[in-house]
């Protein structure tokens, strides 16, 4: 039994290396996994027979002697369905082993309050289209979804999504029922999944300690500590947007508090500071402020400075608490950060302990608006990577 668990672990670990890193030689795999070459051969043979990887001669080694075979993911055969529910958009994609996005669908999401039925109807329709368009020889091995709210681990219940009034909405169960694929729908918080995606495939590759800040209407966050997502006692940790930065004269927040980071540095705060009307909202409105600031508009420039200062206070607190190697700005903050970077850096210089700030890097998301979707795909692949052969058996592949 112990030997079987070790073998299953090694098969999953090898597949993870190929899934995340792409083509890799047997020799490199042996070095990374600290296993001998015969064991690597046995593992790659199993995965090849299962149709999860293939082995090829390298194009040109430039070395004498017998070259080490290269292991590649079978991207055309194995895929997941990934869904992303943001405040203003709904996205679905078919993403293969190896992380290649082959097909996607997108729709506008009106800001119309608790809209579970519409969200599930649109996503299920997209999911069926993607599933039916996939080659008959391919197999769907998982479903992952990102939602802009607090998610109960295990069943995908949205416990609290203040921006559109979702409270205890059975999102995961309803999407599972409407898809009807016989595959459980794994749901995660958008910023948590964005953090994982950036660490695995984006700006944070190689960093074991990072913070990801995701701007939508508000501000979400994900924290990676020692290579693992910090999620708290019940899975609701890292609500960085609800860190209070202005307790005495703060703007009201959708959570019921005042002076939260997202209230002071979120979409509405920026638009109000720039003098934009109440009916102005969304990413286009945010980008318009950024563009106006770039053109020298004084009100837009001052708005970015003000928002950047509050954002800097939040980042400074996080740096003192977690000593990250990198802070990544995603979502709406990816657009806003370049114009606010001076204020963020000034706050770090003034308010972060010298030893905690000396190595921290500030970056915008390398995955752009797809960070949370990529994170959802990785969530969908998690069962396969934990037990590749077992999952294929259960899916009948």
SULWO-V234309 format. One record per residue. RES is the residue in three letters. PSI is psi in radians with two decimals (NA if undefined). D_FIRST is the distance of its C-alpha to the first C-alpha in Angstrom with 1 decimal. Layout:
res=RES psi=PSI d_first=D_FIRST
res=RES psi=PSI d_first=D_FIRST
//
This chain:
res=UNK psi=-0.75 d_first=0.0
res=UNK psi=-0.74 d_first=3.8
res=UNK psi=-0.66 d_first=5.4
res=UNK psi=-0.70 d_first=5.1
res=UNK psi=-0.68 d_first=6.3
res=UNK psi=-0.77 d_first=8.7
res=UNK psi=-0.79 d_first=9.9
res=UNK psi=-0.71 d_first=10.6
res=UNK psi=-0.77 d_first=12.3
res=UNK psi=-0.67 d_first=14.3
res=UNK psi=-0.79 d_first=15.4
res=UNK psi=-0.71 d_first=16.6
res=UNK psi=-0.76 d_first=18.3
res=UNK psi=-0.76 d_first=20.1
res=UNK psi=-0.64 d_first=21.3
res=UNK psi=-0.75 d_first=22.6
res=UNK psi=-0.75 d_first=24.6
res=UNK psi=-0.70 d_first=26.1
res=UNK psi=-0.77 d_first=26.8
res=UNK psi=-0.59 d_first=28.5
res=UNK psi=-0.13 d_first=30.1
res=UNK psi=-2.61 d_first=31.0
res=UNK psi=2.27 d_first=31.5
res=UNK psi=2.45 d_first=29.8
res=UNK psi=2.77 d_first=29.6
res=UNK psi=-0.67 d_first=26.6
res=UNK psi=-0.75 d_first=28.2
res=UNK psi=-0.69 d_first=28.3
res=UNK psi=-0.73 d_first=24.7
res=UNK psi=-0.69 d_first=23.7
res=UNK psi=-0.77 d_first=26.0
res=UNK psi=-0.73 d_first=24.9
res=UNK psi=-0.10 d_first=21.1
res=UNK psi=0.78 d_first=21.7
res=UNK psi=2.74 d_first=19.9
res=UNK psi=2.90 d_first=21.5
res=UNK psi=-0.57 d_first=23.2
res=UNK psi=-0.64 d_first=21.2
res=UNK psi=-0.74 d_first=18.0
res=UNK psi=-0.73 d_first=20.3
res=UNK psi=-0.78 d_first=21.6
res=UNK psi=-0.71 d_first=18.3
res=UNK psi=-0.79 d_first=17.6
res=UNK psi=-0.56 d_first=21.2
res=UNK psi=-0.77 d_first=21.2
res=UNK psi=-0.80 d_first=18.4
res=UNK psi=-0.59 d_first=20.4
res=UNK psi=-0.77 d_first=23.6
res=UNK psi=-0.56 d_first=22.7
res=UNK psi=-0.12 d_first=21.7
res=UNK psi=0.38 d_first=25.1
res=UNK psi=-0.49 d_first=24.2
res=UNK psi=2.92 d_first=25.7
res=UNK psi=2.73 d_first=28.2
res=UNK psi=2.43 d_first=29.2
res=UNK psi=2.78 d_first=32.8
res=UNK psi=2.48 d_first=35.1
res=UNK psi=2.67 d_first=36.6
res=UNK psi=-0.84 d_first=40.1
res=UNK psi=1.92 d_first=41.7
res=UNK psi=-0.53 d_first=40.1
res=UNK psi=0.21 d_first=43.4
res=UNK psi=2.66 d_first=41.8
res=UNK psi=2.78 d_first=42.1
res=UNK psi=3.11 d_first=39.3
res=UNK psi=2.13 d_first=36.4
res=UNK psi=2.66 d_first=35.4
res=UNK psi=2.30 d_first=31.8
res=UNK psi=2.59 d_first=30.8
res=UNK psi=2.33 d_first=30.8
res=UNK psi=2.23 d_first=28.0
res=UNK psi=2.63 d_first=29.5
res=UNK psi=2.52 d_first=28.3
res=UNK psi=1.38 d_first=29.2
res=UNK psi=-0.45 d_first=31.4
res=UNK psi=-0.18 d_first=33.3
res=UNK psi=-0.66 d_first=30.4
res=UNK psi=2.30 d_first=28.2
res=UNK psi=2.94 d_first=29.8
res=UNK psi=2.81 d_first=29.9
res=UNK psi=2.28 d_first=32.8
res=UNK psi=2.41 d_first=34.0
res=UNK psi=2.53 d_first=36.6
res=UNK psi=2.10 d_first=38.8
res=UNK psi=1.81 d_first=41.1
res=UNK psi=3.08 d_first=43.7
res=UNK psi=-0.68 d_first=46.9
res=UNK psi=0.03 d_first=49.0
res=UNK psi=2.72 d_first=46.8
res=UNK psi=2.24 d_first=44.0
res=UNK psi=2.47 d_first=42.0
res=UNK psi=2.56 d_first=39.4
res=UNK psi=2.69 d_first=37.9
res=UNK psi=2.04 d_first=35.6
res=UNK psi=2.27 d_first=33.7
res=UNK psi=2.92 d_first=31.6
res=UNK psi=2.27 d_first=28.5
res=UNK psi=-0.15 d_first=30.2
res=UNK psi=0.37 d_first=32.3
res=UNK psi=2.23 d_first=35.3
res=UNK psi=1.97 d_first=37.4
res=UNK psi=-0.52 d_first=38.7
res=UNK psi=2.57 d_first=40.5
res=UNK psi=2.78 d_first=41.6
res=UNK psi=2.62 d_first=43.9
res=UNK psi=2.51 d_first=45.8
res=UNK psi=2.68 d_first=48.1
res=UNK psi=2.45 d_first=50.3
res=UNK psi=1.91 d_first=49.2
res=UNK psi=2.61 d_first=52.4
res=UNK psi=1.44 d_first=52.4
res=UNK psi=0.48 d_first=53.0
res=UNK psi=-2.79 d_first=51.1
res=UNK psi=1.86 d_first=48.0
res=UNK psi=0.70 d_first=47.4
res=UNK psi=-0.83 d_first=44.0
res=UNK psi=-0.79 d_first=45.2
res=UNK psi=-0.76 d_first=46.8
res=UNK psi=-0.83 d_first=43.9
res=UNK psi=-0.68 d_first=41.4
res=UNK psi=-0.79 d_first=43.9
res=UNK psi=-0.81 d_first=44.5
res=UNK psi=-0.69 d_first=40.9
res=UNK psi=-0.68 d_first=39.8
res=UNK psi=-0.79 d_first=42.7
res=UNK psi=-0.76 d_first=41.7
res=UNK psi=-0.75 d_first=38.1
res=UNK psi=-0.70 d_first=39.2
res=UNK psi=-0.78 d_first=41.6
res=UNK psi=-0.72 d_first=38.9
res=UNK psi=-0.76 d_first=36.4
res=UNK psi=-0.46 d_first=39.2
res=UNK psi=-0.23 d_first=40.4
res=UNK psi=2.60 d_first=37.1
res=UNK psi=2.56 d_first=36.9
res=UNK psi=-0.42 d_first=35.7
res=UNK psi=-0.09 d_first=33.1
res=UNK psi=2.90 d_first=31.5
res=UNK psi=2.34 d_first=28.9
res=UNK psi=2.16 d_first=28.8
res=UNK psi=0.00 d_first=25.3
res=UNK psi=2.88 d_first=26.4
res=UNK psi=2.19 d_first=29.4
res=UNK psi=2.51 d_first=30.4
res=UNK psi=2.47 d_first=33.6
res=UNK psi=2.35 d_first=35.6
res=UNK psi=2.51 d_first=38.1
res=UNK psi=1.14 d_first=40.9
res=UNK psi=-3.05 d_first=40.1
res=UNK psi=2.13 d_first=37.7
res=UNK psi=2.29 d_first=34.6
res=UNK psi=2.16 d_first=32.4
res=UNK psi=2.48 d_first=28.8
res=UNK psi=-0.84 d_first=26.7
res=UNK psi=0.01 d_first=29.6
res=UNK psi=0.37 d_first=32.1
res=UNK psi=2.23 d_first=34.9
res=UNK psi=1.80 d_first=37.8
res=UNK psi=-0.64 d_first=38.8
res=UNK psi=2.08 d_first=41.7
res=UNK psi=1.50 d_first=43.4
res=UNK psi=-0.50 d_first=46.9
res=UNK psi=-0.58 d_first=48.5
res=UNK psi=0.34 d_first=48.6
res=UNK psi=0.42 d_first=48.1
res=UNK psi=2.12 d_first=44.6
res=UNK psi=2.10 d_first=43.4
res=UNK psi=0.96 d_first=40.4
res=UNK psi=2.22 d_first=40.4
res=UNK psi=1.10 d_first=37.4
res=UNK psi=-0.91 d_first=37.2
res=UNK psi=-0.80 d_first=33.5
res=UNK psi=-0.71 d_first=33.7
res=UNK psi=-0.71 d_first=37.0
res=UNK psi=-0.70 d_first=36.1
res=UNK psi=-0.81 d_first=33.0
res=UNK psi=-0.76 d_first=35.3
res=UNK psi=-0.55 d_first=38.0
res=UNK psi=-0.80 d_first=35.8
res=UNK psi=0.63 d_first=34.1
res=UNK psi=-0.09 d_first=31.5
res=UNK psi=0.26 d_first=28.5
res=UNK psi=2.26 d_first=27.0
res=UNK psi=2.54 d_first=26.9
res=UNK psi=2.04 d_first=29.4
res=UNK psi=2.23 d_first=28.2
res=UNK psi=2.42 d_first=31.3
res=UNK psi=2.81 d_first=32.1
res=UNK psi=2.42 d_first=35.2
res=UNK psi=-0.74 d_first=37.3
res=UNK psi=-0.61 d_first=37.8
res=UNK psi=-0.80 d_first=34.2
res=UNK psi=-0.59 d_first=33.3
res=UNK psi=-0.69 d_first=36.2
res=UNK psi=-0.80 d_first=35.1
res=UNK psi=-0.73 d_first=31.7
res=UNK psi=-0.75 d_first=33.4
res=UNK psi=-0.59 d_first=35.9
res=UNK psi=-0.67 d_first=33.3
res=UNK psi=-0.62 d_first=31.2
res=UNK psi=0.00 d_first=34.1
res=UNK psi=-2.42 d_first=37.4
res=UNK psi=-0.41 d_first=39.6
res=UNK psi=0.22 d_first=36.8
res=UNK psi=2.25 d_first=34.6
res=UNK psi=-0.14 d_first=33.7
res=UNK psi=2.28 d_first=34.6
res=UNK psi=-0.24 d_first=32.1
res=UNK psi=1.90 d_first=34.7
res=UNK psi=2.81 d_first=36.9
res=UNK psi=2.30 d_first=38.8
res=UNK psi=2.17 d_first=39.5
res=UNK psi=2.15 d_first=42.6
res=UNK psi=2.10 d_first=43.1
res=UNK psi=2.23 d_first=46.5
res=UNK psi=-2.05 d_first=47.2
res=UNK psi=-0.76 d_first=49.8
res=UNK psi=-2.60 d_first=48.3
res=UNK psi=2.15 d_first=46.0
res=UNK psi=3.01 d_first=42.2
res=UNK psi=2.72 d_first=39.8
res=UNK psi=2.42 d_first=36.4
res=UNK psi=2.21 d_first=35.3
res=UNK psi=2.14 d_first=32.6
res=UNK psi=2.13 d_first=31.9
res=UNK psi=0.53 d_first=29.7
res=UNK psi=-0.07 d_first=28.5
res=UNK psi=2.55 d_first=27.4
res=UNK psi=2.30 d_first=29.5
res=UNK psi=1.98 d_first=31.2
res=UNK psi=-0.06 d_first=31.2
res=UNK psi=3.10 d_first=32.1
res=UNK psi=-0.74 d_first=31.2
res=UNK psi=0.16 d_first=31.4
res=UNK psi=0.10 d_first=31.2
res=UNK psi=0.35 d_first=35.0
res=UNK psi=3.03 d_first=35.5
res=UNK psi=0.55 d_first=37.5
res=UNK psi=1.26 d_first=40.4
res=UNK psi=-0.49 d_first=42.6
res=UNK psi=-0.31 d_first=45.4
res=UNK psi=0.30 d_first=46.0
res=UNK psi=2.19 d_first=46.5
res=UNK psi=2.11 d_first=50.1
res=UNK psi=-0.23 d_first=52.3
res=UNK psi=1.30 d_first=55.7
res=UNK psi=-0.35 d_first=55.8
res=UNK psi=-0.52 d_first=59.6
res=UNK psi=0.62 d_first=61.0
res=UNK psi=2.72 d_first=58.0
res=UNK psi=2.58 d_first=57.9
res=UNK psi=2.50 d_first=56.4
res=UNK psi=2.66 d_first=52.8
res=UNK psi=-0.31 d_first=51.2
res=UNK psi=-0.16 d_first=48.8
res=UNK psi=-0.20 d_first=51.9
res=UNK psi=-3.01 d_first=52.2
res=UNK psi=2.56 d_first=54.6
res=UNK psi=0.30 d_first=54.4
res=UNK psi=2.75 d_first=50.7
res=UNK psi=-0.74 d_first=49.9
res=UNK psi=-0.48 d_first=49.7
res=UNK psi=-0.59 d_first=53.1
res=UNK psi=-0.39 d_first=54.7
res=UNK psi=0.20 d_first=53.1
res=UNK psi=-2.99 d_first=52.1
res=UNK psi=-0.90 d_first=53.8
res=UNK psi=-0.65 d_first=56.6
res=UNK psi=-0.75 d_first=57.4
res=UNK psi=-0.82 d_first=58.0
res=UNK psi=-0.67 d_first=60.1
res=UNK psi=-0.76 d_first=62.2
res=UNK psi=-0.53 d_first=62.8
res=UNK psi=0.01 d_first=64.0
res=UNK psi=0.42 d_first=66.3
res=UNK psi=2.60 d_first=64.7
res=UNK psi=2.81 d_first=65.5
res=UNK psi=-0.52 d_first=63.1
res=UNK psi=-0.05 d_first=62.6
res=UNK psi=2.19 d_first=61.2
res=UNK psi=2.95 d_first=57.4
res=UNK psi=3.02 d_first=54.4
res=UNK psi=-0.63 d_first=53.3
res=UNK psi=-0.67 d_first=56.6
res=UNK psi=-0.70 d_first=58.5
res=UNK psi=-0.79 d_first=56.5
res=UNK psi=-0.55 d_first=56.9
res=UNK psi=-0.69 d_first=60.6
res=UNK psi=-0.79 d_first=60.9
res=UNK psi=-0.76 d_first=59.1
res=UNK psi=-0.72 d_first=61.3
res=UNK psi=-0.67 d_first=64.4
res=UNK psi=-0.71 d_first=63.5
res=UNK psi=-0.54 d_first=63.1
res=UNK psi=0.00 d_first=66.6
res=UNK psi=0.18 d_first=68.0
res=UNK psi=2.10 d_first=68.4
res=UNK psi=-0.72 d_first=68.9
res=UNK psi=-0.72 d_first=67.4
res=UNK psi=-0.71 d_first=64.2
res=UNK psi=-0.73 d_first=64.0
res=UNK psi=-0.63 d_first=64.5
res=UNK psi=-0.77 d_first=61.8
res=UNK psi=-0.68 d_first=59.3
res=UNK psi=-0.74 d_first=60.3
res=UNK psi=-0.83 d_first=60.0
res=UNK psi=-0.69 d_first=56.6
res=UNK psi=-0.61 d_first=55.5
res=UNK psi=-0.78 d_first=56.5
res=UNK psi=-0.72 d_first=54.5
res=UNK psi=-0.71 d_first=51.5
res=UNK psi=-0.65 d_first=52.0
res=UNK psi=-0.78 d_first=52.1
res=UNK psi=-0.78 d_first=48.7
res=UNK psi=-0.70 d_first=47.2
res=UNK psi=-0.77 d_first=48.8
res=UNK psi=-0.75 d_first=47.1
res=UNK psi=-0.66 d_first=43.7
res=UNK psi=-0.70 d_first=44.2
res=UNK psi=-0.58 d_first=45.2
res=UNK psi=-0.72 d_first=42.2
res=UNK psi=-0.17 d_first=39.4
res=UNK psi=0.97 d_first=40.9
res=UNK psi=2.72 d_first=39.5
res=UNK psi=-0.39 d_first=39.8
res=UNK psi=2.50 d_first=40.9
res=UNK psi=2.21 d_first=42.4
res=UNK psi=2.33 d_first=42.4
res=UNK psi=2.10 d_first=44.9
res=UNK psi=3.09 d_first=44.0
res=UNK psi=-2.45 d_first=45.5
res=UNK psi=-0.54 d_first=49.1
res=UNK psi=-0.41 d_first=48.8
res=UNK psi=-0.64 d_first=48.3
res=UNK psi=-0.68 d_first=51.9
res=UNK psi=-0.59 d_first=53.3
res=UNK psi=-0.78 d_first=51.9
res=UNK psi=-0.65 d_first=54.1
res=UNK psi=-0.20 d_first=57.2
res=UNK psi=0.06 d_first=55.9
res=UNK psi=-0.65 d_first=54.2
res=UNK psi=-0.72 d_first=57.1
res=UNK psi=-0.70 d_first=57.0
res=UNK psi=-0.81 d_first=53.2
res=UNK psi=-0.63 d_first=53.5
res=UNK psi=-0.71 d_first=56.5
res=UNK psi=-0.70 d_first=54.6
res=UNK psi=-0.76 d_first=51.8
res=UNK psi=-0.64 d_first=54.4
res=UNK psi=-0.52 d_first=56.2
res=UNK psi=-0.09 d_first=53.4
res=UNK psi=2.42 d_first=50.2
res=UNK psi=2.39 d_first=49.8
res=UNK psi=-0.73 d_first=50.7
res=UNK psi=-0.38 d_first=47.4
res=UNK psi=-0.37 d_first=45.4
res=UNK psi=-0.17 d_first=47.5
res=UNK psi=-0.39 d_first=47.9
res=UNK psi=-0.08 d_first=44.8
res=UNK psi=2.40 d_first=44.4
res=UNK psi=2.51 d_first=45.0
res=UNK psi=2.19 d_first=46.3
res=UNK psi=2.71 d_first=45.4
res=UNK psi=2.76 d_first=45.8
res=UNK psi=2.28 d_first=42.9
res=UNK psi=-0.37 d_first=42.2
res=UNK psi=-0.08 d_first=40.8
res=UNK psi=-2.48 d_first=43.8
res=UNK psi=-0.15 d_first=43.8
res=UNK psi=0.05 d_first=40.6
res=UNK psi=-0.81 d_first=38.5
res=UNK psi=-0.58 d_first=37.4
res=UNK psi=-0.75 d_first=36.8
res=UNK psi=-0.70 d_first=34.7
res=UNK psi=-0.69 d_first=32.7
res=UNK psi=-0.68 d_first=32.3
res=UNK psi=-0.74 d_first=30.9
res=UNK psi=-0.63 d_first=28.3
res=UNK psi=-0.71 d_first=27.3
res=UNK psi=-0.52 d_first=27.1
res=UNK psi=-0.12 d_first=24.8
res=UNK psi=-0.70 d_first=22.4
res=UNK psi=-0.73 d_first=19.9
res=UNK psi=-0.76 d_first=20.0
res=UNK psi=-0.39 d_first=19.5
res=UNK psi=-0.58 d_first=16.4
res=UNK psi=1.30 d_first=14.8
res=UNK psi=-0.87 d_first=17.3
res=UNK psi=-0.61 d_first=16.1
res=UNK psi=-0.74 d_first=15.0
res=UNK psi=-0.75 d_first=18.4
res=UNK psi=-0.66 d_first=20.3
res=UNK psi=-0.74 d_first=18.8
res=UNK psi=-0.52 d_first=19.9
res=UNK psi=-0.05 d_first=23.3
res=UNK psi=0.29 d_first=23.9
res=UNK psi=NA d_first=24.6
//
